[in-house]
Amino acid sequence: MDFNLKKLTSDAGVFFTRAVQFTEERLGSAEKTELDAHLENLIARADCTKNWTEKIFRQTEVLLQPNPIDHTGARIEEFFYEKLDKKIPSRTTNGELLGQYMLDAAKDFGPGTPYGSTLITVGEYQSRLGGAEREFLQTSAINFLTPLRNFLEGDWRTISKERRLLENRRLDLDICKARVKKAKQAEAKAAAEQELRVAQTEFDRQAEVTRLLLEGISSTHVNHLRCLHEFVEAQATYYAQCHQYMQDLQKELSRYPNSFASNANPSTSATCPSPVSSATLPGVSPPCLASTSTPGIARDPSGPLKILDVQQPSTGHRKAKVLYDYDAHDTSELSLLADELITVYTVPGMDPDWLVGERGNQKGKVPVTYLELLS
């Protein structure tokens, strides 16, 4: 008990002496031993690495899991698993949950109805999208987040500990230097110089240890660079899968372009032609085809129009510039390529949102909203 009390008293004295030295250095009343330029540069580089790694890590967490307080309590669950040092179980994604809801709804609405069958199709693709997201999250967590976390919680803590120890050794060294200057008697000065030599040795040894750790930051950068490449590869794979799934879903839905028209308001209906071609200009989405039925005019753009029997009128034909790519849904329609020029005209009884288009010997229905009519 006496030994512990003495040690506590000694530690308190050392802490107080260091605090006094540090304060005097701040006030400019005491000299401070400066680290060599190389070590200072290593420290600055390490601090920069730590700060940006922490920011990138936190923001990547937000990117991968934007809503930490969701219905699954994901972050709280992960926290407990990390503390218990257990593997985090695979979790259902929001896309998979949405897909399951759609599939369950289809059972109640009737899988044979247009709405029910469409819910099944969309639900299956939502589940696939959710599965791709789950795989992306797992891959990113293993290949990118974990190495960054290991650096912050492992290597950086070791570096910080050794740097604090180096700072204490420097304060001790400067205290010894001050004592040598203040010593008047030869015996006191000799004792102070002996303490100075010991303090200098300990400082030099700790500076070397710290330097070796800080130089390891270069290998940390190499490791994080490799992890960054793997993260980008995982992102590219994930977005490519999502793009492919959505294209496939559009194709599935385009097989029945008017499957919902019969149940809609008879006066107004809207259909979006699909699938969208990959050659569409970036950032520009093809417009929906909105049509309003007019009494006395037949309107079924996907119906069996015998387009080859239609003759170009002597007047009323115009040139038109194609604004977007368009894939024909059946033989009565004409596929379009963005920026090409075609000849268009109307025929009696045809839906006003469609025109007959001609390109050389090819002829077919084309949607008005995909065209810019020229004079």
C-alpha positions as CSV (number, residue, x, y, z in Angstrom):
1,M,0.0,0.0,0.0
2,D,2.9,2.4,0.9
3,F,4.6,1.5,-2.4
4,N,1.5,2.3,-4.4
5,L,1.1,5.6,-2.6
6,K,4.7,6.5,-3.2
7,K,4.3,5.6,-6.9
8,L,1.2,7.6,-7.1
9,T,2.9,10.6,-5.5
10,S,5.9,10.2,-7.9
11,D,3.7,10.0,-10.9
12,A,1.7,13.1,-9.8
13,G,5.0,15.0,-9.4
14,V,6.2,14.0,-12.8
15,F,2.8,15.0,-14.3
16,F,2.9,18.4,-12.6
17,T,6.5,19.0,-13.7
18,R,5.7,18.2,-17.3
19,A,2.6,20.4,-17.1
20,V,4.7,23.3,-15.8
21,Q,7.3,22.8,-18.6
22,F,4.5,22.6,-21.2
23,T,2.9,25.8,-19.9
24,E,6.2,27.7,-19.9
25,E,6.9,26.6,-23.4
26,R,3.5,28.0,-24.5
27,L,4.2,31.3,-22.8
28,G,7.6,31.5,-24.4
29,S,9.5,31.5,-21.1
30,A,11.1,28.0,-21.6
31,E,13.0,26.5,-24.5
32,K,11.6,23.6,-26.4
33,T,13.5,20.9,-28.2
34,E,12.4,20.8,-31.8
35,L,12.0,17.5,-33.6
36,D,14.1,17.0,-36.8
37,A,12.4,18.1,-40.1
38,H,12.0,14.5,-41.3
39,L,10.1,13.4,-38.2
40,E,7.9,16.6,-38.3
41,N,7.0,15.8,-42.0
42,L,6.1,12.2,-41.1
43,I,3.9,13.4,-38.2
44,A,2.1,15.9,-40.5
45,R,1.6,13.2,-43.1
46,A,0.3,10.8,-40.5
47,D,-2.2,13.4,-39.2
48,C,-3.4,14.1,-42.7
49,T,-3.8,10.4,-43.4
50,K,-5.8,9.8,-40.2
51,N,-8.1,12.8,-40.7
52,W,-9.0,11.9,-44.3
53,T,-9.3,8.2,-43.6
54,E,-11.7,8.9,-40.8
55,K,-13.8,11.2,-43.1
56,I,-13.8,8.8,-46.0
57,F,-14.7,5.9,-43.6
58,R,-17.6,7.8,-42.0
59,Q,-19.0,9.0,-45.4
60,T,-18.7,5.5,-46.9
61,E,-20.8,4.2,-44.0
62,V,-23.4,6.8,-44.8
63,L,-23.3,5.9,-48.5
64,L,-23.7,2.2,-47.8
65,Q,-26.3,2.7,-45.1
66,P,-27.9,6.1,-45.4
67,N,-30.5,5.5,-42.7
68,P,-28.9,4.1,-39.6
69,I,-32.1,4.4,-37.5
70,D,-34.3,2.2,-39.7
71,H,-36.9,-0.4,-38.8
72,T,-34.2,-3.1,-38.6
73,G,-32.1,-1.2,-36.0
74,A,-29.1,-2.0,-38.2
75,R,-26.4,0.1,-36.7
76,I,-27.4,-0.8,-33.1
77,E,-27.3,-4.5,-34.0
78,E,-23.9,-4.1,-35.7
79,F,-22.6,-2.4,-32.6
80,F,-23.5,-5.3,-30.3
81,Y,-22.1,-7.9,-32.7
82,E,-18.8,-6.0,-33.0
83,K,-18.5,-5.7,-29.2
84,L,-19.3,-9.4,-28.8
85,D,-16.7,-10.2,-31.6
86,K,-19.3,-12.1,-33.6
87,K,-20.0,-12.2,-37.3
88,I,-22.8,-9.9,-38.4
89,P,-25.7,-12.0,-39.9
90,S,-26.8,-11.3,-43.4
91,R,-29.7,-8.8,-43.4
92,T,-32.7,-8.4,-45.7
93,T,-32.3,-5.3,-47.8
94,N,-35.1,-2.8,-48.4
95,G,-35.3,-3.9,-52.1
96,E,-35.8,-7.6,-51.1
97,L,-38.4,-6.5,-48.5
98,L,-40.3,-4.5,-51.2
99,G,-40.2,-7.4,-53.6
100,Q,-41.6,-9.7,-51.0
101,Y,-44.4,-7.3,-50.2
102,M,-45.3,-7.1,-53.9
103,L,-45.3,-10.9,-54.2
104,D,-47.5,-11.2,-51.2
105,A,-49.9,-8.5,-52.5
106,A,-50.1,-10.4,-55.8
107,K,-51.5,-13.5,-54.0
108,D,-54.3,-11.4,-52.6
109,F,-55.1,-9.5,-55.8
110,G,-54.9,-12.6,-57.9
111,P,-51.8,-13.7,-59.8
112,G,-54.0,-14.1,-63.0
113,T,-55.1,-10.5,-63.0
114,P,-53.1,-7.8,-65.0
115,Y,-52.2,-6.0,-61.7
116,G,-51.3,-9.2,-59.9
117,S,-49.2,-10.7,-62.6
118,T,-47.3,-7.3,-63.0
119,L,-46.8,-7.2,-59.2
120,I,-45.2,-10.6,-59.4
121,T,-42.9,-9.6,-62.3
122,V,-41.8,-6.3,-60.6
123,G,-41.5,-8.0,-57.2
124,E,-39.2,-10.6,-58.5
125,Y,-36.9,-8.0,-60.0
126,Q,-37.0,-5.9,-56.9
127,S,-35.8,-8.9,-55.0
128,R,-33.0,-9.4,-57.4
129,L,-32.0,-5.7,-57.0
130,G,-32.1,-6.1,-53.3
131,G,-29.9,-9.2,-53.5
132,A,-27.4,-7.3,-55.6
133,E,-27.4,-4.5,-53.1
134,R,-26.8,-6.9,-50.2
135,E,-23.9,-8.5,-52.0
136,F,-22.4,-5.1,-52.8
137,L,-22.7,-4.0,-49.1
138,Q,-21.0,-7.2,-47.9
139,T,-18.2,-6.9,-50.4
140,S,-17.6,-3.2,-49.7
141,A,-17.6,-3.8,-45.9
142,I,-15.0,-6.6,-46.2
143,N,-12.8,-5.1,-48.8
144,F,-13.0,-1.4,-48.0
145,L,-14.6,-0.4,-44.7
146,T,-12.8,-3.1,-42.6
147,P,-9.3,-2.1,-43.7
148,L,-10.0,1.5,-42.9
149,R,-11.5,0.7,-39.6
150,N,-8.5,-1.5,-38.7
151,F,-6.1,1.3,-39.4
152,L,-8.1,3.8,-37.3
153,E,-8.7,1.4,-34.4
154,G,-5.4,-0.4,-34.6
155,D,-2.3,1.2,-36.3
156,W,-3.4,4.7,-35.5
157,R,-3.9,4.0,-31.8
158,T,-0.5,2.5,-31.6
159,I,1.0,5.6,-33.4
160,S,-0.9,7.9,-31.1
161,K,0.3,6.1,-28.0
162,E,4.0,6.3,-29.1
163,R,3.6,9.9,-30.1
164,R,2.3,10.8,-26.6
165,L,5.2,8.9,-25.2
166,L,7.6,10.8,-27.4
167,E,6.1,14.1,-26.3
168,N,6.6,13.1,-22.6
169,R,10.2,12.2,-23.3
170,R,10.7,15.6,-24.9
171,L,9.3,17.4,-21.9
172,D,11.5,15.4,-19.6
173,L,14.5,16.2,-21.8
174,D,13.7,19.9,-21.7
175,I,13.2,19.8,-17.9
176,C,16.6,18.2,-17.5
177,K,18.2,20.9,-19.8
178,A,16.6,23.6,-17.6
179,R,17.9,22.0,-14.5
180,V,21.5,21.9,-15.9
181,K,21.3,25.7,-16.7
182,K,19.9,26.5,-13.2
183,A,22.5,24.3,-11.3
184,K,25.0,26.5,-9.4
185,Q,27.1,24.0,-7.5
186,A,29.3,21.5,-9.2
187,E,27.7,18.5,-7.5
188,A,24.2,19.5,-8.4
189,K,25.3,20.3,-12.0
190,A,26.9,16.9,-12.4
191,A,23.7,15.2,-11.2
192,A,21.6,17.3,-13.5
193,E,23.9,16.4,-16.5
194,Q,23.6,12.7,-15.7
195,E,19.8,13.0,-15.7
196,L,20.1,14.9,-19.0
197,R,22.1,12.1,-20.6
198,V,19.6,9.5,-19.5
199,A,16.7,11.7,-20.8
200,Q,18.5,12.3,-24.1
201,T,19.0,8.6,-24.6
202,E,15.3,7.8,-23.8
203,F,14.2,10.6,-26.1
204,D,16.3,9.4,-29.0
205,R,15.1,5.9,-28.6
206,Q,11.5,6.9,-28.5
207,A,12.0,9.2,-31.5
208,E,13.4,6.3,-33.5
209,V,10.5,4.0,-32.5
210,T,8.0,6.7,-33.5
211,R,9.8,7.4,-36.8
212,L,9.6,3.7,-37.8
213,L,5.9,3.6,-37.1
214,L,5.2,6.8,-39.0
215,E,7.2,5.6,-42.0
216,G,4.8,2.7,-42.1
217,I,2.1,5.2,-43.3
218,S,3.4,4.7,-46.8
219,S,2.5,1.0,-46.7
220,T,-0.9,2.0,-45.3
221,H,-1.5,4.2,-48.4
222,V,-0.6,1.2,-50.7
223,N,-3.0,-1.0,-48.8
224,H,-5.8,1.6,-48.9
225,L,-5.2,2.1,-52.6
226,R,-5.7,-1.6,-53.3
227,C,-8.9,-1.5,-51.2
228,L,-10.1,1.6,-53.1
229,H,-9.8,-0.3,-56.4
230,E,-11.7,-3.2,-55.0
231,F,-14.5,-0.8,-53.8
232,V,-14.8,0.7,-57.2
233,E,-14.9,-2.7,-58.8
234,A,-17.7,-3.7,-56.4
235,Q,-19.6,-0.5,-57.2
236,A,-19.2,-1.0,-61.0
237,T,-20.5,-4.6,-60.7
238,Y,-23.4,-3.6,-58.6
239,Y,-24.6,-0.8,-60.9
240,A,-24.1,-2.9,-64.0
241,Q,-26.3,-5.6,-62.4
242,C,-29.0,-3.0,-61.5
243,H,-28.9,-1.6,-65.0
244,Q,-29.3,-5.0,-66.5
245,Y,-32.1,-6.0,-64.2
246,M,-34.0,-2.7,-65.0
247,Q,-33.5,-3.3,-68.8
248,D,-34.8,-6.8,-68.4
249,L,-37.8,-5.6,-66.4
250,Q,-38.6,-2.9,-69.0
251,K,-38.6,-5.6,-71.7
252,E,-40.9,-7.8,-69.6
253,L,-43.4,-5.0,-69.1
254,S,-43.2,-3.9,-72.7
255,R,-44.7,-7.2,-73.8
256,Y,-48.0,-5.9,-72.6
257,P,-47.9,-2.2,-73.3
258,N,-51.7,-1.7,-73.0
259,S,-52.4,-4.3,-70.3
260,F,-53.6,-1.6,-67.9
261,A,-55.4,0.6,-70.5
262,S,-58.6,-1.3,-70.4
263,N,-59.0,-0.7,-66.6
264,A,-57.9,2.9,-66.7
265,N,-60.1,6.0,-67.1
266,P,-61.6,5.6,-70.6
267,S,-61.0,9.3,-71.3
268,T,-57.3,9.5,-70.5
269,S,-54.4,7.0,-70.4
270,A,-50.6,7.2,-70.5
271,T,-48.1,4.7,-71.6
272,C,-44.3,5.0,-71.5
273,P,-42.7,3.2,-74.5
274,S,-40.0,0.7,-73.4
275,P,-37.4,-0.6,-73.2
276,V,-35.3,2.5,-73.4
277,S,-32.3,2.1,-75.7
278,S,-28.8,2.3,-74.1
279,A,-27.9,4.8,-76.9
280,T,-30.3,7.4,-75.4
281,L,-28.5,10.7,-74.6
282,P,-27.2,10.7,-71.0
283,G,-29.4,12.5,-68.6
284,V,-32.3,12.7,-71.1
285,S,-35.3,10.4,-70.5
286,P,-37.8,9.6,-73.3
287,P,-41.2,11.2,-72.7
288,C,-44.3,9.3,-71.9
289,L,-46.9,8.9,-74.5
290,A,-50.0,10.6,-73.2
291,S,-53.2,10.2,-75.2
292,T,-56.7,11.5,-74.8
293,S,-59.4,9.5,-76.6
294,T,-61.5,11.5,-79.0
295,P,-65.1,10.5,-79.9
296,G,-65.3,8.9,-83.3
297,I,-61.6,8.2,-83.7
298,A,-60.2,4.7,-83.2
299,R,-57.3,4.6,-80.8
300,D,-55.2,1.4,-80.5
301,P,-51.6,2.2,-81.4
302,S,-50.4,-1.3,-80.8
303,G,-53.4,-2.8,-82.7
304,P,-53.1,-4.8,-86.0
305,L,-52.7,-1.8,-88.3
306,K,-51.8,-2.9,-91.8
307,I,-49.2,-0.3,-92.2
308,L,-48.0,-1.5,-95.6
309,D,-51.4,-0.8,-97.1
310,V,-51.2,2.8,-96.1
311,Q,-50.4,5.2,-98.9
312,Q,-48.5,8.5,-98.4
313,P,-51.0,11.3,-99.1
314,S,-50.2,13.8,-101.8
315,T,-50.2,16.6,-99.3
316,G,-49.7,16.8,-95.5
317,H,-46.4,14.8,-95.3
318,R,-43.6,16.5,-93.4
319,K,-40.0,15.9,-92.4
320,A,-39.3,15.1,-88.7
321,K,-36.1,14.8,-86.7
322,V,-36.0,11.9,-84.2
323,L,-35.3,13.1,-80.6
324,Y,-34.7,9.7,-78.9
325,D,-34.0,6.1,-79.9
326,Y,-37.2,4.0,-80.1
327,D,-37.4,0.2,-80.4
328,A,-40.5,-1.0,-82.3
329,H,-42.8,-3.2,-80.2
330,D,-44.2,-5.1,-83.2
331,T,-44.1,-5.2,-87.0
332,S,-46.5,-2.3,-87.3
333,E,-44.1,0.1,-85.7
334,L,-40.9,1.7,-87.0
335,S,-37.7,1.7,-85.0
336,L,-36.0,5.1,-84.7
337,L,-32.5,6.3,-84.1
338,A,-31.8,9.6,-82.4
339,D,-31.0,12.6,-84.8
340,E,-32.1,10.9,-88.0
341,L,-34.6,12.5,-90.4
342,I,-37.7,10.7,-91.5
343,T,-40.9,11.5,-93.4
344,V,-44.2,11.5,-91.4
345,Y,-47.8,11.9,-92.2
346,T,-51.2,11.1,-90.7
347,V,-54.0,8.7,-91.8
348,P,-57.7,8.9,-91.1
349,G,-58.8,7.2,-87.9
350,M,-55.3,6.9,-86.5
351,D,-54.5,7.8,-82.9
352,P,-53.4,11.5,-82.8
353,D,-50.3,10.6,-80.7
354,W,-49.0,8.4,-83.5
355,L,-47.9,9.1,-87.1
356,V,-46.9,7.0,-90.0
357,G,-43.1,7.3,-90.6
358,E,-41.1,6.4,-93.6
359,R,-37.4,5.8,-94.0
360,G,-36.6,4.7,-97.5
361,N,-38.5,1.5,-98.1
362,Q,-39.3,1.1,-94.4
363,K,-42.7,2.2,-93.1
364,G,-44.3,2.0,-89.6
365,K,-46.1,3.8,-86.8
366,V,-43.9,6.2,-84.8
367,P,-44.8,8.1,-81.5
368,V,-45.2,11.9,-81.9
369,T,-43.4,12.7,-78.7
370,Y,-40.2,11.2,-80.0
371,L,-40.2,13.6,-83.0
372,E,-39.5,17.2,-83.7
373,L,-41.6,18.2,-86.7
374,L,-39.8,20.3,-89.2
375,S,-41.4,22.7,-91.7
